[in-house]
Amino acid sequence: MNLYFILFILATLSSQTISACNFLKRSSNIQQESCIEIIYPAKRVTWETDSFHTITWKTNGKCSQPKSIFLIDNAQQHKHAHHVALFHQIDVSLGYVFVFIPTRVKQTRQLLAIGTEGDNGLVTVDSVTLINIVTK
């Protein structure tokens, strides 16, 4: 059986942690800090493009760097997966932020990731969840 098929099934049926581990495995240059845990959206929530959505989280200690929020196409199986930045340098202490999903985001399963941003996109990942994107 194809390894990617097995990973897809596990990511679909398991917790946020499995999705994060699969993504981190594919993206070996991205490290995990784990100072934030996404509360909402929960796994498999469906969001529409061209609309605003709320992301909530809780903190697990002090974050060492400013955090940003990204969407990453779950279908891309390489470490240079395309990232769409939704919000730069969130105020971690608030515990929530409103984001706009632009129409250019692909209608597919996406990984919603909170992490540290570098010159070339996402550098560290704190928390990730798998969501579905549909066009409005």
N, CA, C and O atoms as a DFTB+ gen file, in Angstrom:
544 C
 N C O
     1  1       0.845      -1.173       0.000
     2  2       0.000       0.000       0.000
     3  2       0.893       1.241       0.000
     4  3       1.941       1.244       0.646
     5  1       0.503       2.266      -0.698
     6  2       1.268       3.498      -0.819
     7  2       1.403       4.189       0.536
     8  3       0.412       4.361       1.246
     9  1       2.616       4.585       0.895
    10  2       2.886       5.244       2.173
    11  2       2.106       6.548       2.304
    12  3       1.581       6.845       3.377
    13  1       2.023       7.327       1.234
    14  2       1.285       8.587       1.303
    15  2      -0.207       8.346       1.535
    16  3      -0.858       9.128       2.228
    17  1      -0.755       7.273       0.962
    18  2      -2.156       6.939       1.196
    19  2      -2.384       6.619       2.670
    20  3      -3.365       7.067       3.262
    21  1      -1.483       5.848       3.255
    22  2      -1.590       5.506       4.679
    23  2      -1.505       6.764       5.527
    24  3      -2.287       6.931       6.463
    25  1      -0.558       7.660       5.211
    26  2      -0.437       8.914       5.958
    27  2      -1.693       9.767       5.814
    28  3      -2.119      10.409       6.774
    29  1      -2.294       9.779       4.612
    30  2      -3.524      10.533       4.402
    31  2      -4.652      10.004       5.285
    32  3      -5.369      10.784       5.912
    33  1      -4.808       8.694       5.336
    34  2      -5.855       8.087       6.166
    35  2      -5.629       8.421       7.634
    36  3      -6.571       8.784       8.338
    37  1      -4.398       8.304       8.099
    38  2      -4.094       8.637       9.495
    39  2      -4.390      10.096       9.797
    40  3      -4.953      10.411      10.845
    41  1      -4.015      10.988       8.890
    42  2      -4.250      12.414       9.109
    43  2      -5.738      12.722       9.143
    44  3      -6.179      13.584       9.902
    45  1      -6.507      12.024       8.328
    46  2      -7.942      12.261       8.274
    47  2      -8.650      11.754       9.522
    48  3      -9.578      12.400      10.009
    49  1      -8.229      10.614      10.043
    50  2      -8.939       9.984      11.151
    51  2      -8.367      10.305      12.527
    52  3      -8.986       9.981      13.540
    53  1      -7.221      10.924      12.577
    54  2      -6.558      11.108      13.866
    55  2      -6.606      12.547      14.328
    56  3      -7.278      13.390      13.734
    57  1      -5.885      12.809      15.390
    58  2      -5.914      14.125      16.028
    59  2      -5.055      15.133      15.293
    60  3      -4.376      14.799      14.322
    61  1      -5.091      16.370      15.765
    62  2      -4.287      17.443      15.202
    63  2      -2.807      17.096      15.254
    64  3      -2.048      17.493      14.369
    65  1      -2.394      16.374      16.259
    66  2      -0.985      16.043      16.430
    67  2      -0.464      15.218      15.267
    68  3       0.652      15.449      14.804
    69  1      -1.249      14.256      14.782
    70  2      -0.820      13.436      13.649
    71  2      -0.626      14.316      12.424
    72  3       0.372      14.177      11.716
    73  1      -1.577      15.229      12.162
    74  2      -1.435      16.128      11.021
    75  2      -0.176      16.960      11.147
    76  3       0.551      17.144      10.172
    77  1       0.083      17.459      12.334
    78  2       1.282      18.262      12.558
    79  2       2.528      17.430      12.334
    80  3       3.477      17.901      11.707
    81  1       2.546      16.196      12.836
    82  2       3.716      15.329      12.670
    83  2       3.958      15.014      11.205
    84  3       5.104      15.033      10.756
    85  1       2.895      14.722      10.440
    86  2       3.058      14.445       9.015
    87  2       3.633      15.656       8.297
    88  3       4.537      15.528       7.472
    89  1       3.103      16.832       8.618
    90  2       3.606      18.040       7.977
    91  2       5.057      18.289       8.353
    92  3       5.872      18.621       7.492
    93  1       5.384      18.134       9.622
    94  2       6.753      18.374      10.064
    95  2       7.712      17.364       9.465
    96  3       8.861      17.698       9.175
    97  1       7.249      16.115       9.274
    98  2       8.086      15.095       8.649
    99  2       8.406      15.486       7.204
   100  3       9.546      15.359       6.757
   101  1       7.388      15.964       6.478
   102  2       7.585      16.380       5.090
   103  2       8.430      17.643       5.017
   104  3       9.115      17.874       4.021
   105  1       8.387      18.464       6.065
   106  2       9.077      19.748       6.072
   107  2      10.167      19.728       7.127
   108  3      10.077      20.439       8.128
   109  1      11.175      18.937       6.916
   110  2      12.190      18.704       7.939
   111  2      12.933      19.962       8.354
   112  3      13.556      19.975       9.416
   113  1      12.888      21.027       7.550
   114  2      13.559      22.254       7.932
   115  2      12.721      23.111       8.881
   116  3      13.198      24.141       9.359
   117  1      11.489      22.707       9.160
   118  2      10.623      23.460      10.064
   119  2      10.641      22.800      11.432
   120  3      10.346      21.612      11.563
   121  1      10.992      23.586      12.457
   122  2      11.065      23.072      13.820
   123  2       9.775      23.404      14.563
   124  3       9.008      24.261      14.125
   125  1       9.538      22.736      15.669
   126  2       8.322      22.946      16.440
   127  2       8.667      23.523      17.802
   128  3       9.531      22.999      18.505
   129  1       7.980      24.618      18.179
   130  2       8.198      25.246      19.476
   131  2       7.119      24.845      20.481
   132  3       7.430      24.662      21.658
   133  1       5.877      24.704      20.061
   134  2       4.754      24.226      20.889
   135  2       4.382      25.129      22.052
   136  3       4.078      24.629      23.135
   137  1       4.395      26.435      21.865
   138  2       3.947      27.324      22.940
   139  2       2.492      27.737      22.761
   140  3       1.933      28.412      23.625
   141  1       1.866      27.340      21.647
   142  2       0.464      27.664      21.359
   143  2      -0.254      26.391      20.933
   144  3       0.307      25.556      20.224
   145  1      -1.502      26.251      21.373
   146  2      -2.337      25.133      20.927
   147  2      -3.624      25.694      20.340
   148  3      -4.354      26.413      21.022
   149  1      -3.908      25.372      19.080
   150  2      -5.130      25.848      18.428
   151  2      -6.335      25.158      19.061
   152  3      -6.382      23.932      19.159
   153  1      -7.306      25.962      19.489
   154  2      -8.563      25.450      20.048
   155  2      -9.630      25.396      18.940
   156  3     -10.313      24.385      18.777
   157  1      -9.762      26.489      18.189
   158  2     -10.703      26.546      17.075
   159  2     -10.032      27.241      15.905
   160  3      -9.410      28.284      16.109
   161  1     -10.124      26.734      14.729
   162  2     -11.024      25.695      14.270
   163  2     -10.552      24.304      14.686
   164  3      -9.357      24.015      14.745
   165  1     -11.522      23.468      14.967
   166  2     -11.228      22.066      15.261
   167  2     -10.938      21.358      13.944
   168  3     -11.214      21.879      12.864
   169  1     -10.383      20.176      14.057
   170  2     -10.054      19.385      12.875
   171  2     -11.293      19.179      12.002
   172  3     -12.383      18.902      12.504
   173  1     -11.110      19.317      10.702
   174  2     -12.117      19.098       9.661
   175  2     -13.228      20.143       9.609
   176  3     -14.262      19.895       8.988
   177  1     -13.051      21.283      10.230
   178  2     -14.000      22.380      10.068
   179  2     -13.897      22.864       8.625
   180  3     -12.817      22.841       8.035
   181  1     -15.019      23.301       8.056
   182  2     -15.017      23.825       6.692
   183  2     -15.171      25.338       6.729
   184  3     -16.078      25.868       7.370
   185  1     -14.272      26.023       6.032
   186  2     -14.307      27.478       5.912
   187  2     -14.495      27.857       4.458
   188  3     -14.008      27.173       3.558
   189  1     -15.216      28.968       4.232
   190  2     -15.409      29.495       2.887
   191  2     -14.374      30.572       2.594
   192  3     -13.940      31.301       3.486
   193  1     -13.987      30.655       1.318
   194  2     -13.116      31.749       0.902
   195  2     -13.924      33.040       0.852
   196  3     -15.153      33.022       0.921
   197  1     -13.221      34.150       0.731
   198  2     -13.830      35.472       0.635
   199  2     -14.692      35.793       1.854
   200  3     -15.735      36.436       1.736
   201  1     -14.243      35.336       3.031
   202  2     -14.968      35.613       4.269
   203  2     -14.012      35.599       5.462
   204  3     -12.895      35.089       5.384
   205  1     -14.491      36.178       6.574
   206  2     -13.706      36.244       7.806
   207  2     -14.014      35.050       8.703
   208  3     -15.136      34.545       8.723
   209  1     -13.006      34.611       9.439
   210  2     -13.144      33.494      10.368
   211  2     -12.338      33.794      11.627
   212  3     -11.389      34.577      11.594
   213  1     -12.721      33.166      12.732
   214  2     -12.032      33.348      14.008
   215  2     -11.146      32.148      14.303
   216  3     -11.549      31.001      14.110
   217  1      -9.941      32.425      14.771
   218  2      -9.027      31.389      15.251
   219  2      -8.803      31.660      16.730
   220  3      -8.477      32.783      17.115
   221  1      -8.976      30.629      17.570
   222  2      -8.698      30.778      19.002
   223  2      -7.626      29.780      19.410
   224  3      -7.480      28.724      18.794
   225  1      -6.873      30.123      20.457
   226  2      -5.791      29.268      20.939
   227  2      -5.571      29.490      22.419
   228  3      -6.053      30.464      22.997
   229  1      -4.837      28.574      23.022
   230  2      -4.364      28.761      24.391
   231  2      -2.845      28.658      24.352
   232  3      -2.275      28.002      23.480
   233  1      -2.208      29.311      25.300
   234  2      -0.745      29.274      25.342
   235  2      -0.281      28.214      26.332
   236  3      -0.930      27.954      27.346
   237  1       0.852      27.616      26.014
   238  2       1.468      26.588      26.855
   239  2       2.846      27.070      27.293
   240  3       3.852      26.407      27.038
   241  1       2.888      28.205      27.942
   242  2       4.167      28.782      28.338
   243  2       4.466      30.022      27.523
   244  3       3.609      30.522      26.795
   245  1       5.672      30.509      27.648
   246  2       6.075      31.738      26.973
   247  2       6.600      31.433      25.570
   248  3       7.427      30.541      25.386
   249  1       6.110      32.183      24.589
   250  2       6.579      32.043      23.212
   251  2       7.845      32.879      23.029
   252  3       7.919      34.018      23.490
   253  1       8.836      32.306      22.357
   254  2      10.126      32.982      22.205
   255  2      10.161      33.981      21.050
   256  3      11.025      34.858      21.023
   257  1       9.245      33.863      20.107
   258  2       9.261      34.710      18.909
   259  2       7.849      35.203      18.601
   260  3       6.875      34.599      19.050
   261  1       7.726      36.304      17.831
   262  2       6.405      36.704      17.340
   263  2       5.829      35.591      16.457
   264  3       6.576      34.910      15.754
   265  1       4.526      35.407      16.492
   266  2       3.866      34.321      15.753
   267  2       3.008      34.872      14.619
   268  3       2.463      35.972      14.703
   269  1       2.904      34.081      13.564
   270  2       2.070      34.400      12.414
   271  2       1.200      33.191      12.096
   272  3       1.452      32.087      12.580
   273  1       0.169      33.411      11.275
   274  2      -0.762      32.339      10.918
   275  2      -0.690      32.100       9.414
   276  3      -0.731      33.036       8.616
   277  1      -0.583      30.823       9.044
   278  2      -0.426      30.427       7.647
   279  2      -1.410      29.333       7.281
   280  3      -1.841      28.558       8.136
   281  1      -1.764      29.274       5.999
   282  2      -2.432      28.120       5.407
   283  2      -1.413      27.420       4.526
   284  3      -0.682      28.071       3.778
   285  1      -1.360      26.095       4.611
   286  2      -0.423      25.290       3.836
   287  2      -1.227      24.201       3.136
   288  3      -1.974      23.465       3.781
   289  1      -1.077      24.099       1.827
   290  2      -1.803      23.090       1.055
   291  2      -1.387      21.699       1.524
   292  3      -0.227      21.315       1.370
   293  1      -2.318      20.947       2.091
   294  2      -2.027      19.622       2.645
   295  2      -1.626      18.614       1.569
   296  3      -0.988      17.608       1.879
   297  1      -1.986      18.867       0.320
   298  2      -1.682      17.920      -0.759
   299  2      -0.229      17.991      -1.218
   300  3       0.260      17.062      -1.861
   301  1       0.462      19.071      -0.899
   302  2       1.853      19.204      -1.331
   303  2       2.737      18.366      -0.424
   304  3       2.732      18.550       0.793
   305  1       3.490      17.452      -1.004
   306  2       4.263      16.474      -0.242
   307  2       5.750      16.813      -0.186
   308  3       6.582      15.906      -0.220
   309  1       6.096      18.062      -0.102
   310  2       7.517      18.420      -0.043
   311  2       7.722      19.570       0.929
   312  3       6.770      20.239       1.330
   313  1       8.968      19.787       1.301
   314  2       9.260      20.763       2.350
   315  2       9.091      22.203       1.900
   316  3       9.091      23.105       2.739
   317  1       8.948      22.448       0.612
   318  2       8.763      23.809       0.127
   319  2       7.302      24.049      -0.258
   320  3       7.024      24.727      -1.248
   321  1       6.377      23.500       0.513
   322  2       4.951      23.659       0.239
   323  2       4.587      25.143       0.257
   324  3       5.164      25.926       1.011
   325  1       3.627      25.516      -0.580
   326  2       3.203      26.911      -0.686
   327  2       2.489      27.352       0.595
   328  3       1.579      26.673       1.071
   329  1       2.905      28.480       1.141
   330  2       2.304      29.035       2.347
   331  2       1.515      30.292       1.985
   332  3       1.989      31.117       1.205
   333  1       0.330      30.441       2.540
   334  2      -0.438      31.674       2.408
   335  2      -0.497      32.294       3.797
   336  3      -1.104      31.732       4.709
   337  1       0.132      33.450       3.956
   338  2       0.120      34.139       5.250
   339  2      -1.246      34.790       5.448
   340  3      -1.708      35.547       4.594
   341  1      -1.890      34.491       6.578
   342  2      -3.197      35.073       6.889
   343  2      -3.087      36.231       7.870
   344  3      -3.893      37.160       7.827
   345  1      -2.093      36.182       8.756
   346  2      -1.938      37.224       9.777
   347  2      -0.483      37.221      10.233
   348  3       0.067      36.169      10.558
   349  1       0.135      38.392      10.259
   350  2       1.532      38.516      10.680
   351  2       1.603      39.047      12.114
   352  3       0.870      39.967      12.476
   353  1       2.469      38.477      12.907
   354  2       2.762      38.906      14.275
   355  2       1.500      39.116      15.122
   356  3       1.143      40.237      15.482
   357  1       0.843      37.996      15.423
   358  2      -0.353      38.033      16.265
   359  2       0.030      38.397      17.696
   360  3       1.165      38.175      18.118
   361  1      -0.915      38.954      18.435
   362  2      -0.729      39.197      19.868
   363  2      -1.128      37.901      20.573
   364  3      -2.315      37.638      20.767
   365  1      -0.147      37.100      20.951
   366  2      -0.377      35.773      21.527
   367  2      -1.240      35.847      22.781
   368  3      -2.022      34.934      23.044
   369  1      -1.110      36.920      23.560
   370  2      -1.846      37.029      24.825
   371  2      -3.354      37.176      24.628
   372  3      -4.113      36.889      25.554
   373  1      -3.812      37.611      23.461
   374  2      -5.251      37.767      23.210
   375  2      -5.983      36.438      23.173
   376  3      -7.104      36.339      23.672
   377  1      -5.377      35.421      22.593
   378  2      -6.017      34.117      22.506
   379  2      -6.942      33.948      21.319
   380  3      -7.549      32.889      21.157
   381  1      -7.062      34.967      20.488
   382  2      -7.893      34.852      19.288
   383  2      -7.466      35.896      18.261
   384  3      -6.793      36.874      18.588
   385  1      -7.865      35.671      17.028
   386  2      -7.657      36.638      15.953
   387  2      -8.689      36.351      14.866
   388  3      -9.115      35.209      14.691
   389  1      -9.084      37.381      14.145
   390  2      -9.956      37.234      12.984
   391  2      -9.082      37.241      11.740
   392  3      -8.195      38.084      11.604
   393  1      -9.331      36.304      10.836
   394  2      -8.566      36.235       9.591
   395  2      -9.516      36.227       8.403
   396  3     -10.657      35.775       8.501
   397  1      -9.027      36.732       7.289
   398  2      -9.773      36.732       6.036
   399  2      -9.169      35.676       5.124
   400  3      -7.955      35.650       4.922
   401  1     -10.005      34.806       4.571
   402  2      -9.544      33.774       3.644
   403  2      -9.758      34.302       2.222
   404  3     -10.895      34.388       1.760
   405  1      -8.667      34.657       1.526
   406  2      -8.818      35.212       0.174
   407  2      -9.271      34.158      -0.835
   408  3      -9.107      32.958      -0.615
   409  1      -9.836      34.621      -1.930
   410  2     -10.336      33.705      -2.962
   411  2      -9.213      32.947      -3.657
   412  3      -9.474      31.922      -4.286
   413  1      -7.973      33.417      -3.564
   414  2      -6.845      32.723      -4.212
   415  2      -6.453      31.437      -3.493
   416  3      -5.671      30.654      -4.030
   417  1      -6.981      31.200      -2.283
   418  2      -6.685      29.961      -1.556
   419  2      -7.405      28.815      -2.255
   420  3      -8.599      28.896      -2.544
   421  1      -6.661      27.748      -2.522
   422  2      -7.199      26.583      -3.220
   423  2      -8.322      25.918      -2.433
   424  3      -8.261      25.818      -1.208
   425  1      -9.346      25.466      -3.148
   426  2     -10.438      24.720      -2.529
   427  2      -9.958      23.298      -2.298
   428  3     -10.015      22.461      -3.199
   429  1      -9.485      23.026      -1.089
   430  2      -8.894      21.737      -0.754
   431  2      -8.711      21.653       0.757
   432  3      -9.091      22.569       1.486
   433  1      -8.130      20.557       1.220
   434  2      -7.743      20.468       2.629
   435  2      -6.497      21.317       2.820
   436  3      -5.550      21.239       2.037
   437  1      -6.511      22.118       3.857
   438  2      -5.384      22.991       4.162
   439  2      -4.971      22.772       5.614
   440  3      -5.799      22.476       6.474
   441  1      -3.680      22.922       5.865
   442  2      -3.191      22.933       7.237
   443  2      -3.165      24.378       7.695
   444  3      -2.527      25.224       7.066
   445  1      -3.858      24.664       8.791
   446  2      -3.818      25.982       9.408
   447  2      -2.732      25.913      10.466
   448  3      -2.847      25.147      11.424
   449  1      -1.681      26.703      10.305
   450  2      -0.525      26.624      11.199
   451  2      -0.251      27.962      11.855
   452  3      -0.336      29.010      11.216
   453  1       0.080      27.918      13.146
   454  2       0.581      29.087      13.862
   455  2       2.053      28.826      14.127
   456  3       2.424      27.783      14.666
   457  1       2.883      29.780      13.743
   458  2       4.315      29.587      13.934
   459  2       5.097      30.865      13.747
   460  3       4.532      31.952      13.627
   461  1       6.413      30.715      13.726
   462  2       7.324      31.838      13.561
   463  2       7.647      32.004      12.086
   464  3       7.903      31.034      11.372
   465  1       7.630      33.247      11.650
   466  2       7.855      33.567      10.249
   467  2       9.300      34.014      10.035
   468  3       9.857      34.758      10.842
   469  1       9.896      33.552       8.941
   470  2      11.234      33.981       8.553
   471  2      11.197      34.654       7.197
   472  3      10.123      34.971       6.685
   473  1      12.362      34.873       6.613
   474  2      12.451      35.537       5.308
   475  2      11.739      34.763       4.205
   476  3      11.208      35.362       3.270
   477  1      11.725      33.438       4.306
   478  2      11.132      32.598       3.262
   479  2       9.851      31.908       3.712
   480  3       9.528      30.832       3.210
   481  1       9.118      32.498       4.640
   482  2       7.869      31.899       5.100
   483  2       7.982      31.320       6.491
   484  3       8.675      31.865       7.350
   485  1       7.299      30.215       6.708
   486  2       7.198      29.580       8.014
   487  2       8.523      28.942       8.414
   488  3       9.125      28.208       7.629
   489  1       8.986      29.224       9.655
   490  2      10.247      28.676      10.149
   491  2      10.014      27.675      11.271
   492  3      10.597      26.591      11.265
   493  1       9.159      28.031      12.245
   494  2       8.807      27.088      13.309
   495  2       7.295      26.931      13.344
   496  3       6.561      27.838      12.951
   497  1       6.835      25.788      13.810
   498  2       5.403      25.513      13.930
   499  2       5.086      25.262      15.394
   500  3       5.741      24.449      16.047
   501  1       4.077      25.964      15.911
   502  2       3.631      25.738      17.280
   503  2       2.428      24.820      17.317
   504  3       2.351      23.914      18.146
   505  1       1.488      25.058      16.416
   506  2       0.259      24.276      16.404
   507  2      -0.274      24.246      14.980
   508  3      -0.088      25.189      14.211
   509  1      -0.935      23.154      14.644
   510  2      -1.484      22.999      13.300
   511  2      -2.763      22.173      13.379
   512  3      -2.871      21.258      14.196
   513  1      -3.729      22.501      12.529
   514  2      -4.960      21.727      12.429
   515  2      -5.351      21.623      10.958
   516  3      -5.014      22.497      10.160
   517  1      -6.046      20.578      10.609
   518  2      -6.465      20.322       9.234
   519  2      -7.876      20.860       9.038
   520  3      -8.794      20.472       9.760
   521  1      -8.057      21.766       8.048
   522  2      -9.381      22.314       7.757
   523  2      -9.678      22.139       6.270
   524  3      -8.777      21.898       5.467
   525  1     -10.957      22.265       5.921
   526  2     -11.389      22.199       4.523
   527  2     -11.719      23.608       4.059
   528  3     -12.371      24.366       4.778
   529  1     -11.274      23.958       2.866
   530  2     -11.575      25.259       2.277
   531  2     -12.490      25.031       1.078
   532  3     -12.211      24.187       0.227
   533  1     -13.587      25.791       1.017
   534  2     -14.494      25.745      -0.130
   535  2     -14.699      27.168      -0.629
   536  3     -14.563      28.126       0.133
   537  1     -15.029      27.305      -1.915
   538  2     -15.289      28.634      -2.454
   539  2     -16.708      29.043      -2.130
   540  3     -17.617      28.215      -2.069
   541  1     -16.878      30.321      -1.924
   542  2     -18.170      30.875      -1.536
   543  2     -19.107      30.918      -2.722
   544  3     -20.250      31.356      -2.590
